[in-house]
Amino acid sequence: MQNTKLLLTSLTFVGLLALAGCSFPGVYKIDIQQGNVVTQDMIDQLRPGMTRRQVRFIMGNPLIQDTFHTNRWDYLYSLQPGGGQRQQERMSVFFNENDQLVNLSGDFMPGVSRDQEILGGSSNTTVSPGEQGQQPATQPAETPAKPGSVEESIQREIDTIETTPVPTPAPLETR
């Protein structure tokens, strides 16, 4: 009887120690990352009028493509440092009927990236839809290359390039 009480007490004590080990200080807990990593530099590359394909190239595949809202893509990212508070970032990208980018909403907005902020540069990334075909007034006019220069020969080569269409494979027959 005495041995049984001692055994039960010991097992209970060992069980409590095992449970306490889960939150014991000094135990390593991993960082948990989920979703799409979205950076300010990615957002700065987006322009109104971009196609879905161009946006996917810059941002990657969206985490959420809602069947009922086909003109909206959602990018979510969450990071929970081991034992720390969970941080979450959200970005929504909207397209029009022609599959062109029209709007952004979320935790990031076009502007100066963190890298440019640190280095002291600025970026002119805000583009309104009315300015798409116009050149900015601050950009000087391009001067033509001097005849016989390397720049002129490169431009001539570029102008004479013929584009070839990419062949599309025939659909597979299913029987």
Protein Blocks (a to p, Z undefined) as FASTA:
>chain_A
ZZmmmmmmmmmmmmmmmmmmmmgghiacddddedjdddfklmmmpcghiafklmmmmnop
afbdcfklmmbccdddddddehiacddddddddddfkopafbdcdjbdcdddfklmmnop
acdfbccfklmmpccfklccdddddehiaklmmmmmmmmpccdddddddddddZZ
